[in-house]
Amino acid sequence: METHQLEGKLKSLRLSGMLATLEARLTQARGGELGHLEFLEVLLEDEISRREAKALSERIRRARFESEATLEAFDFAYNPSLPAPLIRDLGALRFIERGESVLLYGPVGVGKTHVATALGHAACRRGYAVLFAKMSRVLAELAGGRADGSWETRLRRLARVDLLIIDDFAMRAFSASQGDDFYELVSERAGHGSFILTANRSPKDWYELFPNAVVAESVLDRLVNSSYHVHMEGKSYRPKRRPGQGGGLEKGGQKA
């Protein structure tokens, strides 16, 4: 079969991963480096690799991360008081497998968002569906649904991802409707979805943010009592980004 005929068939079968490496593999086969079965096997591996890379790229796009981050790039040595063993253990993502959640809290600038984002990127690489959003954006999304009649659709969209990362939680008190919306979101995800929350306030101070004490107890019982608590404190990385302070971070630009 002529190569151009094979290319046409690969295109029609949407096997462009094979097409991209076909010439290189043919050269290997003609040179005696690959037998017939090996030739077919490596072409299939090329296609699988292409599809996995494309799927990962799509998961990261849908996650809407504000930046790229990895745990390997996080400078734990800068703040020796950080619970590095716990954070690295969370990087194994067993908490997602068990439907558990993670609360990252502490002062501004110690790297909470970097750690949350790094765990999210790791989850994407593992094949999980992830969404990253500021708390204000989540509340605005649900409020918009009440306004235009799409509330249930929006709630399901937020509920169905494997890992929902909410940045800047507990920045300000909830209104009654916001508290109710967040209760519905937590309830909808209970048992089949994990959260990562970042906050400047300790979880013990979250109850007072809800105007309805019953809603607060219901929400936080599900979150606070069934999550890993990661208290992050120490020096802020942010002064290192100021002009004249060393030209920026050396390991990935950690933020709060």
LOBA-257558 format. One record per residue: residue number from 1; x, y, z of N, C-alpha, C in turn. Coordinates in nm, 2 decimals. Each point is the difference from the previous one (the first is absolute). Example, Ala and Ser with C-alpha at 12.3 -4.5 7.8 and 13.67 -1.06 7.14 Angstrom:
2
(r 1; (1.32; -0.57; 0.78); (-0.09; 0.12; 0.00); (0.09; 0.12; 0.00)) (r 2; (-0.04; 0.11; -0.07); (0.09; 0.11; 0.00); (-0.08; 0.11; 0.08)) 
//
This chain:
256
(r 1; (0.09; -0.12; 0.00); (-0.09; 0.12; 0.00); (0.09; 0.12; 0.00)) (r 2; (-0.03; 0.10; -0.09); (0.07; 0.12; 0.00); (-0.02; 0.08; 0.13)) (r 3; (0.11; 0.08; 0.04); (-0.01; 0.07; 0.12); (-0.12; 0.10; 0.00)) (r 4; (-0.01; 0.07; -0.11); (-0.11; 0.10; -0.01); (-0.14; -0.06; 0.02)) (r 5; (-0.01; -0.13; -0.05); (-0.13; -0.07; 0.02); (-0.02; -0.03; 0.15)) (r 6; (0.10; -0.04; 0.07); (0.00; -0.03; 0.14); (-0.04; 0.12; 0.08)) (r 7; (0.06; 0.11; -0.04); (-0.02; 0.13; 0.07); (-0.15; 0.04; -0.01)) (r 8; (-0.06; -0.03; -0.12); (-0.14; 0.04; -0.02); (-0.09; -0.09; 0.09)) (r 9; (0.04; -0.13; 0.02); (-0.08; -0.08; 0.08); (0.01; 0.03; 0.15)) (r 10; (0.12; 0.04; 0.04); (0.03; 0.04; 0.14); (-0.08; 0.13; 0.03)) (r 11; (-0.01; 0.09; -0.10); (-0.07; 0.12; 0.02); (-0.15; -0.03; 0.02)) (r 12; (-0.05; -0.09; -0.09); (-0.14; -0.03; 0.01); (-0.04; -0.07; 0.13)) (r 13; (0.09; -0.07; 0.06); (-0.02; -0.06; 0.13); (0.04; 0.08; 0.12)) (r 14; (0.04; 0.13; -0.03); (0.04; 0.09; 0.10); (0.12; -0.05; 0.09)) (r 15; (0.09; -0.06; -0.07); (0.12; -0.05; 0.07); (0.12; 0.09; -0.04)) (r 16; (-0.02; 0.12; 0.02); (0.11; 0.10; -0.03); (0.13; -0.02; 0.08)) (r 17; (-0.02; -0.06; 0.12); (0.12; -0.03; 0.08); (0.10; -0.09; -0.08)) (r 18; (-0.06; -0.10; -0.07); (0.08; -0.09; -0.08); (0.05; 0.08; -0.12)) (r 19; (-0.08; 0.09; -0.06); (0.04; 0.07; -0.12); (0.12; 0.09; 0.03)) (r 20; (0.01; 0.06; 0.12); (0.10; 0.09; 0.04); (0.14; -0.07; 0.00)) (r 21; (0.00; -0.13; 0.04); (0.13; -0.07; 0.01); (0.02; -0.11; -0.10)) (r 22; (-0.09; 0.00; -0.10); (0.00; -0.11; -0.10); (0.13; -0.01; -0.07)) (r 23; (0.05; 0.11; -0.05); (0.13; -0.01; -0.08); (0.12; -0.05; 0.09)) (r 24; (0.00; 0.05; 0.12); (0.11; -0.04; 0.09); (-0.01; -0.15; 0.03)) (r 25; (-0.12; -0.05; 0.02); (-0.02; -0.14; 0.03); (0.03; -0.09; -0.12)) (r 26; (-0.04; 0.05; -0.12); (0.04; -0.07; -0.12); (0.15; -0.01; -0.02)) (r 27; (0.06; 0.11; 0.03); (0.15; 0.00; -0.01); (0.06; -0.11; 0.09)) (r 28; (-0.05; 0.00; 0.12); (0.05; -0.10; 0.10); (-0.03; -0.15; -0.05)) (r 29; (-0.12; -0.01; -0.06); (-0.04; -0.14; -0.05); (0.09; -0.04; -0.12)) (r 30; (0.02; 0.09; -0.09); (0.08; -0.03; -0.12); (0.15; -0.02; 0.04)) (r 31; (0.04; 0.06; 0.11); (0.14; -0.02; 0.05); (0.01; -0.13; 0.08)) (r 32; (-0.10; -0.07; 0.02); (0.00; -0.12; 0.08); (-0.01; 0.01; 0.15)) (r 33; (-0.03; 0.13; 0.04); (-0.01; 0.02; 0.15); (-0.13; -0.05; 0.05)) (r 34; (-0.10; -0.01; -0.08); (-0.13; -0.04; 0.04); (-0.06; -0.11; -0.08)) (r 35; (-0.05; -0.11; 0.06); (-0.07; -0.10; -0.07); (-0.14; 0.04; -0.03)) (r 36; (-0.08; -0.09; -0.06); (-0.13; 0.04; -0.04); (-0.09; 0.04; 0.12)) (r 37; (0.00; -0.09; 0.10); (-0.08; 0.02; 0.12); (0.05; 0.12; 0.08)) (r 38; (0.13; 0.02; 0.00); (0.06; 0.11; 0.08); (-0.04; 0.13; -0.07)) (r 39; (0.01; 0.00; -0.14); (-0.04; 0.12; -0.07); (-0.14; 0.04; 0.03)) (r 40; (-0.10; -0.10; 0.00); (-0.13; 0.03; 0.03); (-0.02; 0.05; 0.15)) (r 41; (0.08; -0.06; 0.09); (-0.01; 0.03; 0.14); (0.04; 0.15; 0.03)) (r 42; (0.11; 0.04; -0.06); (0.05; 0.13; 0.02); (-0.09; 0.11; -0.06)) (r 43; (-0.06; -0.04; -0.11); (-0.09; 0.10; -0.06); (-0.12; 0.02; 0.09)) (r 44; (-0.05; -0.11; 0.05); (-0.11; 0.01; 0.10); (0.04; 0.08; 0.12)) (r 45; (0.12; -0.02; 0.05); (0.04; 0.07; 0.12); (0.01; 0.15; -0.04)) (r 46; (0.04; 0.03; -0.12); (0.01; 0.14; -0.04); (-0.14; 0.07; 0.00)) (r 47; (-0.10; -0.08; -0.04); (-0.14; 0.05; 0.00); (-0.05; 0.02; 0.14)) (r 48; (0.03; -0.10; 0.08); (-0.05; 0.01; 0.14); (0.07; 0.12; 0.07)) (r 49; (0.12; 0.02; -0.02); (0.07; 0.12; 0.06); (-0.06; 0.13; -0.05)) (r 50; (-0.03; 0.00; -0.13); (-0.06; 0.13; -0.05); (-0.13; 0.02; 0.06)) (r 51; (-0.08; -0.10; 0.01); (-0.14; 0.02; 0.06); (0.01; 0.03; 0.15)) (r 52; (0.09; -0.06; 0.07); (0.02; 0.03; 0.14); (0.04; 0.15; 0.02)) (r 53; (0.10; 0.04; -0.08); (0.04; 0.14; 0.00); (-0.11; 0.10; -0.03)) (r 54; (-0.08; -0.03; -0.10); (-0.11; 0.08; -0.04); (-0.10; 0.01; 0.12)) (r 55; (-0.03; -0.12; 0.06); (-0.10; 0.00; 0.11); (0.05; 0.08; 0.12)) (r 56; (0.13; -0.01; 0.03); (0.05; 0.07; 0.11); (-0.01; 0.15; -0.03)) (r 57; (0.04; 0.04; -0.12); (-0.01; 0.14; -0.03); (-0.14; 0.06; 0.01)) (r 58; (-0.10; -0.09; -0.04); (-0.14; 0.05; 0.01); (-0.04; 0.00; 0.15)) (r 59; (0.04; -0.09; 0.08); (-0.04; 0.00; 0.15); (0.06; 0.13; 0.06)) (r 60; (0.13; 0.03; -0.03); (0.06; 0.12; 0.05); (-0.07; 0.13; -0.04)) (r 61; (-0.04; 0.00; -0.13); (-0.08; 0.12; -0.05); (-0.13; 0.01; 0.07)) (r 62; (-0.07; -0.11; 0.02); (-0.13; 0.01; 0.07); (0.01; 0.04; 0.15)) (r 63; (0.12; -0.04; 0.06); (0.02; 0.03; 0.14); (0.01; 0.15; 0.03)) (r 64; (0.04; 0.08; -0.10); (0.01; 0.15; 0.01); (0.10; 0.04; 0.11)) (r 65; (0.11; -0.06; 0.01); (0.10; 0.04; 0.09); (0.05; 0.14; -0.03)) (r 66; (0.04; 0.07; 0.10); (0.05; 0.14; -0.03); (0.15; -0.01; -0.03)) (r 67; (0.07; -0.11; 0.03); (0.14; -0.02; -0.02); (0.03; -0.15; 0.00)) (r 68; (0.12; -0.03; -0.05); (0.05; -0.13; 0.01); (0.08; -0.02; 0.13)) (r 69; (-0.01; -0.11; 0.06); (0.08; -0.02; 0.13); (0.01; -0.15; 0.03)) (r 70; (0.11; -0.03; 0.06); (0.03; -0.14; 0.04); (0.05; 0.00; 0.14)) (r 71; (-0.01; -0.11; 0.07); (0.05; -0.01; 0.14); (0.16; 0.00; -0.01)) (r 72; (0.05; -0.05; -0.11); (0.15; -0.01; -0.01); (0.06; 0.14; -0.01)) (r 73; (-0.08; 0.10; -0.05); (0.04; 0.13; -0.02); (-0.02; 0.09; 0.13)) (r 74; (-0.06; -0.06; 0.10); (-0.03; 0.08; 0.12); (0.12; 0.00; 0.09)) (r 75; (0.04; 0.12; 0.05); (0.11; 0.01; 0.09); (-0.03; -0.02; 0.14)) (r 76; (-0.01; -0.13; 0.04); (-0.03; -0.03; 0.14); (0.11; 0.05; 0.10)) (r 77; (0.12; 0.01; -0.05); (0.11; 0.04; 0.09); (-0.01; 0.14; 0.04)) (r 78; (-0.07; 0.08; -0.08); (-0.02; 0.15; 0.04); (-0.08; 0.01; 0.13)) (r 79; (-0.09; -0.09; 0.02); (-0.08; 0.00; 0.12); (0.00; -0.14; 0.06)) (r 80; (0.11; -0.02; 0.08); (0.01; -0.14; 0.06); (-0.11; -0.04; 0.09)) (r 81; (-0.09; 0.09; 0.05); (-0.11; -0.03; 0.08); (-0.12; -0.06; -0.07)) (r 82; (0.01; 0.01; -0.14); (-0.12; -0.06; -0.07); (0.00; -0.15; 0.01)) (r 83; (-0.12; -0.06; 0.00); (-0.01; -0.15; 0.02); (0.03; -0.07; -0.13)) (r 84; (0.13; 0.00; -0.04); (0.04; -0.05; -0.13); (-0.04; -0.15; -0.02)) (r 85; (0.02; -0.09; 0.10); (-0.03; -0.14; -0.02); (-0.15; -0.02; -0.03)) (r 86; (-0.09; 0.08; 0.07); (-0.14; -0.02; -0.02); (-0.04; 0.05; -0.14)) (r 87; (0.06; 0.11; -0.04); (-0.03; 0.06; -0.14); (0.05; -0.10; -0.10)) (r 88; (0.12; -0.05; 0.01); (0.05; -0.10; -0.10); (-0.09; -0.12; 0.00)) (r 89; (-0.05; -0.05; 0.12); (-0.08; -0.11; 0.00); (-0.13; 0.02; -0.07)) (r 90; (-0.06; 0.12; 0.01); (-0.12; 0.04; -0.07); (0.02; 0.00; -0.15)) (r 91; (0.13; 0.02; -0.04); (0.03; -0.01; -0.14); (-0.02; -0.14; -0.06)) (r 92; (-0.01; -0.10; 0.08); (-0.04; -0.13; -0.05); (-0.14; -0.01; -0.04)) (r 93; (-0.09; 0.09; 0.04); (-0.14; 0.02; -0.04); (-0.09; -0.11; 0.05)) (r 94; (0.04; -0.07; 0.11); (-0.09; -0.10; 0.06); (-0.12; 0.07; 0.05)) (r 95; (0.01; 0.12; 0.04); (-0.12; 0.07; 0.06); (-0.11; 0.01; -0.11)) (r 96; (0.04; 0.02; -0.13); (-0.11; 0.00; -0.10); (-0.06; -0.14; -0.02)) (r 97; (0.08; -0.10; 0.00); (-0.05; -0.14; -0.01); (-0.10; -0.02; 0.11)) (r 98; (0.02; 0.05; 0.12); (-0.09; -0.02; 0.11); (-0.11; 0.10; 0.01)) (r 99; (-0.01; 0.10; -0.09); (-0.10; 0.10; 0.01); (0.02; 0.10; 0.12)) (r 100; (0.12; 0.01; 0.04); (0.03; 0.09; 0.11); (0.05; 0.14; -0.05)) (r 101; (0.01; 0.10; 0.09); (0.04; 0.13; -0.04); (0.12; 0.05; 0.07)) (r 102; (0.05; 0.12; -0.04); (0.12; 0.06; 0.06); (-0.03; 0.15; 0.03)) (r 103; (0.03; 0.04; 0.12); (-0.01; 0.14; 0.04); (0.14; 0.06; 0.02)) (r 104; (0.04; 0.09; -0.09); (0.13; 0.07; 0.02); (-0.03; 0.14; 0.05)) (r 105; (0.05; 0.02; 0.12); (-0.02; 0.14; 0.06); (0.12; 0.05; 0.07)) (r 106; (0.00; 0.13; 0.01); (0.12; 0.07; 0.05); (0.01; 0.14; -0.05)) (r 107; (0.10; 0.08; 0.04); (0.01; 0.14; -0.04); (0.02; 0.02; -0.15)) (r 108; (-0.01; 0.12; -0.05); (0.02; 0.03; -0.14); (0.15; -0.03; -0.04)) (r 109; (0.02; -0.05; -0.11); (0.13; -0.01; -0.06); (0.08; -0.12; 0.03)) (r 110; (-0.05; -0.10; 0.07); (0.08; -0.12; 0.04); (-0.01; -0.11; -0.10)) (r 111; (-0.08; 0.01; -0.11); (0.01; -0.10; -0.10); (-0.13; -0.09; -0.01)) (r 112; (-0.11; 0.04; 0.06); (-0.12; -0.08; 0.00); (-0.05; -0.03; -0.14)) (r 113; (0.00; 0.11; -0.08); (-0.06; -0.01; -0.14); (0.10; -0.09; -0.08)) (r 114; (0.13; 0.01; 0.02); (0.09; -0.08; -0.08); (-0.02; -0.14; 0.03)) (r 115; (-0.01; -0.04; 0.13); (-0.02; -0.14; 0.04); (-0.13; -0.05; -0.06)) (r 116; (-0.11; 0.08; 0.01); (-0.13; -0.04; -0.05); (0.00; -0.03; -0.15)) (r 117; (0.07; 0.10; -0.07); (0.01; -0.02; -0.14); (0.09; -0.12; -0.04)) (r 118; (0.11; -0.02; 0.07); (0.08; -0.11; -0.03); (-0.07; -0.13; 0.02)) (r 119; (-0.08; -0.01; 0.11); (-0.08; -0.12; 0.02); (-0.11; -0.02; -0.12)) (r 120; (-0.05; 0.11; -0.04); (-0.09; 0.00; -0.12); (0.06; -0.05; -0.12)) (r 121; (0.12; 0.05; -0.03); (0.07; -0.04; -0.12); (0.04; -0.15; 0.01)) (r 122; (0.04; -0.05; 0.12); (0.02; -0.14; 0.01); (-0.12; -0.08; -0.02)) (r 123; (-0.12; 0.05; 0.05); (-0.12; -0.07; -0.03); (-0.04; -0.01; -0.14)) (r 124; (0.03; 0.11; -0.08); (-0.02; -0.01; -0.14); (0.08; -0.10; -0.07)) (r 125; (0.13; -0.01; 0.04); (0.09; -0.10; -0.06); (-0.05; -0.14; 0.04)) (r 126; (-0.06; -0.02; 0.11); (-0.05; -0.13; 0.04); (-0.14; -0.03; -0.07)) (r 127; (-0.05; 0.09; -0.07); (-0.13; -0.03; -0.08); (-0.12; 0.06; 0.07)) (r 128; (0.01; 0.07; 0.11); (-0.12; 0.06; 0.07); (-0.04; 0.13; -0.07)) (r 129; (-0.13; 0.02; 0.01); (-0.06; 0.13; -0.05); (0.01; 0.10; 0.12)) (r 130; (0.06; 0.11; -0.03); (0.03; 0.10; 0.10); (-0.06; 0.14; -0.04)) (r 131; (-0.04; 0.08; 0.10); (-0.03; 0.14; -0.03); (0.05; 0.09; 0.11)) (r 132; (0.07; 0.10; -0.04); (0.06; 0.10; 0.09); (-0.08; 0.13; -0.01)) (r 133; (-0.04; 0.06; 0.11); (-0.08; 0.12; 0.00); (0.01; 0.08; 0.13)) (r 134; (0.00; 0.13; -0.01); (-0.01; 0.08; 0.12); (-0.14; -0.02; 0.07)) (r 135; (-0.01; 0.01; 0.13); (-0.12; -0.01; 0.07); (-0.11; 0.10; -0.06)) (r 136; (0.05; 0.12; -0.02); (-0.09; 0.10; -0.06); (-0.06; -0.04; -0.13)) (r 137; (0.08; -0.07; -0.08); (-0.05; -0.04; -0.13); (-0.10; -0.12; 0.01)) (r 138; (0.02; -0.09; 0.09); (-0.09; -0.11; 0.03); (-0.14; 0.06; 0.04)) (r 139; (0.01; 0.09; 0.09); (-0.13; 0.06; 0.05); (-0.07; 0.08; -0.11)) (r 140; (0.08; 0.07; -0.08); (-0.06; 0.08; -0.11); (-0.06; -0.09; -0.10)) (r 141; (0.06; -0.12; -0.03); (-0.05; -0.09; -0.10); (-0.13; -0.06; 0.05)) (r 142; (-0.02; -0.03; 0.12); (-0.12; -0.05; 0.05); (-0.11; 0.11; 0.01)) (r 143; (0.04; 0.11; 0.04); (-0.10; 0.12; 0.01); (-0.05; 0.03; -0.14)) (r 144; (0.09; -0.01; -0.10); (-0.04; 0.02; -0.14); (-0.10; -0.10; -0.05)) (r 145; (0.01; -0.12; 0.05); (-0.09; -0.11; -0.03); (-0.14; 0.03; 0.06)) (r 146; (-0.01; 0.05; 0.11); (-0.13; 0.04; 0.06); (-0.06; 0.11; -0.08)) (r 147; (0.08; 0.09; -0.05); (-0.06; 0.11; -0.08); (-0.05; -0.04; -0.13)) (r 148; (0.06; -0.10; -0.07); (-0.04; -0.03; -0.13); (-0.06; -0.14; -0.01)) (r 149; (-0.03; -0.07; 0.11); (-0.07; -0.12; 0.00); (0.09; -0.12; -0.03)) (r 150; (0.14; 0.02; 0.00); (0.09; -0.11; -0.03); (0.07; -0.05; 0.12)) (r 151; (-0.06; 0.02; 0.12); (0.07; -0.03; 0.13); (0.04; -0.15; 0.01)) (r 152; (-0.10; -0.08; -0.03); (0.03; -0.15; 0.01); (0.10; -0.05; -0.09)) (r 153; (0.00; 0.06; -0.12); (0.10; -0.04; -0.10); (0.14; 0.04; 0.04)) (r 154; (0.01; 0.12; 0.06); (0.13; 0.05; 0.04); (0.04; -0.07; 0.13)) (r 155; (-0.09; -0.04; 0.08); (0.04; -0.07; 0.12); (0.05; -0.14; -0.04)) (r 156; (-0.06; -0.07; -0.09); (0.04; -0.13; -0.05); (0.14; 0.01; -0.06)) (r 157; (0.03; 0.11; -0.07); (0.13; 0.02; -0.07); (0.11; 0.01; 0.11)) (r 158; (-0.03; 0.07; 0.11); (0.10; 0.01; 0.10); (0.01; -0.13; 0.09)) (r 159; (-0.11; -0.07; 0.00); (0.00; -0.12; 0.09); (0.06; -0.12; -0.07)) (r 160; (0.01; 0.00; -0.13); (0.04; -0.13; -0.07); (0.15; -0.01; -0.01)) (r 161; (0.08; 0.10; 0.02); (0.14; -0.01; -0.01); (0.06; -0.08; 0.12)) (r 162; (0.10; -0.08; -0.03); (0.06; -0.08; 0.11); (0.06; 0.08; 0.11)) (r 163; (0.06; 0.11; -0.04); (0.07; 0.09; 0.10); (-0.04; 0.15; -0.03)) (r 164; (-0.06; 0.06; 0.10); (-0.03; 0.14; -0.02); (0.09; 0.08; 0.10)) (r 165; (0.08; 0.09; -0.06); (0.09; 0.08; 0.08); (-0.06; 0.14; 0.01)) (r 166; (-0.02; 0.04; 0.13); (-0.06; 0.13; 0.02); (0.11; 0.09; 0.07)) (r 167; (0.04; 0.10; -0.07); (0.11; 0.08; 0.06); (-0.06; 0.12; 0.07)) (r 168; (0.06; 0.05; 0.10); (-0.04; 0.12; 0.08); (-0.14; -0.02; 0.06)) (r 169; (-0.02; -0.12; 0.06); (-0.12; -0.03; 0.08); (0.01; 0.09; 0.13)) (r 170; (-0.12; 0.03; 0.05); (-0.01; 0.07; 0.13); (0.06; 0.14; 0.00)) (r 171; (0.00; 0.06; -0.12); (0.05; 0.14; -0.01); (-0.10; 0.10; 0.07)) (r 172; (-0.13; -0.03; -0.02); (-0.10; 0.08; 0.06); (-0.13; -0.08; 0.03)) (r 173; (-0.09; 0.06; 0.08); (-0.12; -0.07; 0.04); (-0.09; -0.03; -0.11)) (r 174; (-0.07; -0.11; 0.01); (-0.10; -0.04; -0.10); (-0.13; 0.08; 0.02)) (r 175; (-0.07; 0.03; -0.11); (-0.14; 0.04; 0.02); (-0.08; -0.13; 0.02)) (r 176; (-0.13; 0.02; 0.03); (-0.08; -0.12; 0.03); (-0.01; -0.08; -0.13)) (r 177; (-0.02; 0.06; -0.11); (-0.01; -0.08; -0.13); (0.13; -0.07; -0.03)) (r 178; (0.11; 0.07; 0.02); (0.13; -0.06; -0.03); (0.03; -0.12; 0.09)) (r 179; (-0.04; 0.02; 0.13); (0.02; -0.11; 0.09); (-0.08; -0.12; -0.04)) (r 180; (-0.13; 0.02; -0.05); (-0.08; -0.11; -0.05); (0.06; -0.06; -0.12)) (r 181; (0.05; 0.08; -0.09); (0.06; -0.05; -0.13); (0.12; -0.09; 0.04)) (r 182; (0.08; 0.04; 0.09); (0.12; -0.07; 0.03); (-0.04; -0.13; 0.07)) (r 183; (-0.10; 0.00; 0.08); (-0.05; -0.12; 0.07); (-0.04; -0.10; -0.11)) (r 184; (-0.08; 0.04; -0.10); (-0.04; -0.09; -0.11); (0.11; -0.05; -0.07)) (r 185; (0.11; 0.08; -0.03); (0.11; -0.05; -0.07); (0.08; -0.11; 0.08)) (r 186; (0.02; 0.03; 0.13); (0.07; -0.10; 0.08); (-0.09; -0.13; 0.01)) (r 187; (-0.13; 0.01; 0.02); (-0.08; -0.11; 0.01); (0.00; -0.08; -0.13)) (r 188; (-0.01; 0.06; -0.11); (0.00; -0.06; -0.13); (0.13; -0.08; -0.03)) (r 189; (0.11; 0.05; 0.06); (0.13; -0.07; -0.03); (0.03; -0.10; 0.11)) (r 190; (-0.08; -0.01; 0.11); (0.03; -0.09; 0.11); (0.02; -0.14; -0.05)) (r 191; (0.11; -0.06; 0.04); (0.02; -0.14; -0.03); (0.05; -0.04; -0.14)) (r 192; (0.00; 0.10; -0.09); (0.05; -0.04; -0.13); (0.08; 0.11; -0.07)) (r 193; (0.05; 0.09; 0.08); (0.09; 0.11; -0.05); (0.08; 0.06; 0.11)) (r 194; (0.12; 0.04; -0.03); (0.09; 0.06; 0.10); (0.01; 0.15; -0.02)) (r 195; (0.03; 0.07; 0.11); (0.03; 0.15; 0.00); (0.14; 0.02; 0.04)) (r 196; (0.06; 0.11; -0.05); (0.11; 0.06; 0.06); (-0.04; 0.14; 0.03)) (r 197; (0.01; 0.05; 0.12); (-0.03; 0.14; 0.03); (0.13; 0.07; 0.05)) (r 198; (0.02; 0.12; -0.04); (0.11; 0.08; 0.05); (-0.07; 0.12; 0.08)) (r 199; (0.06; 0.03; 0.11); (-0.06; 0.10; 0.08); (0.10; 0.07; 0.09)) (r 200; (-0.02; 0.13; 0.03); (0.09; 0.06; 0.10); (-0.05; -0.02; 0.14)) (r 201; (-0.12; -0.03; 0.02); (-0.06; -0.03; 0.13); (0.00; -0.14; 0.04)) (r 202; (0.02; -0.03; 0.12); (-0.01; -0.14; 0.05); (-0.14; -0.05; -0.01)) (r 203; (-0.02; -0.13; -0.03); (-0.13; -0.06; -0.01); (-0.09; 0.03; 0.13)) (r 204; (0.06; 0.01; 0.11); (-0.08; 0.03; 0.12); (-0.07; 0.13; -0.01)) (r 205; (0.05; 0.09; -0.09); (-0.06; 0.13; -0.01); (-0.10; 0.01; -0.12)) (r 206; (-0.03; -0.11; -0.06); (-0.08; 0.00; -0.12); (-0.15; 0.01; 0.04)) (r 207; (-0.04; -0.06; 0.12); (-0.14; -0.01; 0.03); (-0.06; 0.14; 0.00)) (r 208; (0.07; 0.10; 0.05); (-0.06; 0.13; 0.02); (-0.03; 0.07; -0.14)) (r 209; (0.05; -0.05; -0.11); (-0.02; 0.05; -0.13); (-0.14; -0.02; -0.05)) (r 210; (-0.06; -0.10; 0.05); (-0.14; -0.04; -0.05); (-0.10; 0.07; 0.09)) (r 211; (-0.10; 0.07; -0.06); (-0.11; 0.06; 0.08); (-0.09; -0.10; 0.06)) (r 212; (-0.01; -0.12; -0.05); (-0.09; -0.10; 0.05); (0.09; -0.11; 0.07)) (r 213; (-0.02; -0.01; 0.13); (0.09; -0.09; 0.08); (-0.02; -0.15; -0.04)) (r 214; (-0.13; -0.03; -0.04); (-0.03; -0.14; -0.04); (0.07; -0.03; -0.13)) (r 215; (0.00; 0.09; -0.09); (0.07; -0.02; -0.13); (0.15; -0.01; 0.02)) (r 216; (0.05; 0.09; 0.09); (0.14; -0.01; 0.03); (0.04; -0.13; 0.05)) (r 217; (-0.08; -0.06; 0.10); (0.04; -0.12; 0.06); (-0.01; -0.12; -0.11)) (r 218; (-0.10; 0.01; -0.08); (-0.02; -0.10; -0.10); (0.12; 0.00; -0.10)) (r 219; (0.04; 0.12; -0.05); (0.10; 0.01; -0.10); (0.14; -0.04; 0.06)) (r 220; (0.03; 0.05; 0.11); (0.13; -0.01; 0.06); (0.02; -0.14; 0.06)) (r 221; (-0.11; -0.06; 0.04); (0.01; -0.14; 0.05); (0.05; -0.09; -0.11)) (r 222; (-0.05; 0.02; -0.12); (0.05; -0.08; -0.12); (0.14; 0.04; -0.04)) (r 223; (0.04; 0.13; 0.01); (0.13; 0.04; -0.04); (0.11; -0.02; 0.11)) (r 224; (-0.03; 0.07; 0.11); (0.11; 0.01; 0.10); (0.03; -0.13; 0.06)) (r 225; (-0.10; -0.08; 0.03); (0.02; -0.13; 0.07); (0.04; -0.12; -0.09)) (r 226; (0.01; 0.02; -0.13); (0.03; -0.11; -0.08); (0.11; 0.04; -0.10)) (r 227; (0.09; 0.09; 0.04); (0.10; 0.06; -0.08); (0.14; -0.01; 0.06)) (r 228; (0.10; 0.01; -0.08); (0.14; 0.02; 0.05); (0.02; 0.14; 0.03)) (r 229; (0.04; 0.04; 0.12); (0.03; 0.14; 0.04); (0.15; 0.02; -0.02)) (r 230; (0.03; 0.10; -0.09); (0.14; 0.03; -0.02); (0.02; 0.14; 0.03)) (r 231; (0.06; 0.02; 0.12); (0.03; 0.14; 0.05); (0.13; 0.04; -0.06)) (r 232; (0.00; 0.11; -0.08); (0.12; 0.05; -0.06); (0.03; 0.13; 0.05)) (r 233; (0.12; 0.02; 0.06); (0.04; 0.12; 0.06); (0.15; 0.02; -0.02)) (r 234; (0.04; 0.13; 0.01); (0.15; 0.02; -0.02); (0.01; 0.13; -0.07)) (r 235; (0.12; 0.02; -0.06); (0.04; 0.12; -0.07); (-0.08; 0.01; -0.14)) (r 236; (-0.04; 0.12; -0.04); (-0.06; 0.02; -0.12); (0.10; -0.01; -0.12)) (r 237; (-0.04; -0.06; -0.11); (0.08; 0.00; -0.12); (-0.01; 0.13; -0.07)) (r 238; (-0.10; 0.08; 0.02); (-0.03; 0.11; -0.08); (0.10; 0.11; 0.00)) (r 239; (0.07; 0.03; 0.11); (0.11; 0.10; -0.01); (0.10; -0.04; -0.10)) (r 240; (0.02; -0.13; -0.03); (0.10; -0.04; -0.10); (-0.03; 0.04; -0.14)) (r 241; (-0.13; 0.04; -0.02); (-0.04; 0.05; -0.13); (0.00; 0.15; -0.02)) (r 242; (0.04; 0.07; 0.11); (0.00; 0.15; -0.02); (0.12; 0.04; -0.08)) (r 243; (-0.01; 0.11; -0.07); (0.12; 0.05; -0.07); (0.12; 0.02; 0.09)) (r 244; (0.11; -0.05; -0.04); (0.12; 0.02; 0.08); (0.02; -0.11; 0.10)) (r 245; (-0.09; -0.10; 0.01); (0.01; -0.11; 0.10); (0.05; -0.13; -0.06)) (r 246; (0.08; 0.01; -0.09); (0.06; -0.13; -0.05); (-0.06; -0.05; -0.14)) (r 247; (-0.08; 0.08; -0.06); (-0.05; -0.03; -0.13); (-0.10; -0.11; -0.01)) (r 248; (-0.08; -0.02; 0.11); (-0.11; -0.10; -0.01); (0.04; -0.13; 0.07)) (r 249; (-0.10; -0.09; 0.00); (0.02; -0.13; 0.07); (0.09; -0.09; -0.09)) (r 250; (0.07; -0.08; 0.07); (0.09; -0.09; -0.07); (-0.07; -0.13; -0.03)) (r 251; (-0.12; -0.03; 0.07); (-0.06; -0.13; -0.02); (-0.14; 0.00; -0.03)) (r 252; (-0.04; 0.09; -0.09); (-0.14; -0.02; -0.05); (-0.10; 0.10; 0.04)) (r 253; (0.04; 0.11; 0.08); (-0.10; 0.10; 0.02); (-0.11; -0.03; 0.10)) (r 254; (0.03; -0.06; 0.12); (-0.11; -0.03; 0.09); (-0.08; 0.12; 0.04)) (r 255; (-0.12; -0.02; 0.03); (-0.09; 0.11; 0.05); (-0.08; -0.06; 0.11)) (r 256; (-0.09; 0.09; 0.05); (-0.08; -0.05; 0.12); (-0.09; -0.11; -0.03)) 
//
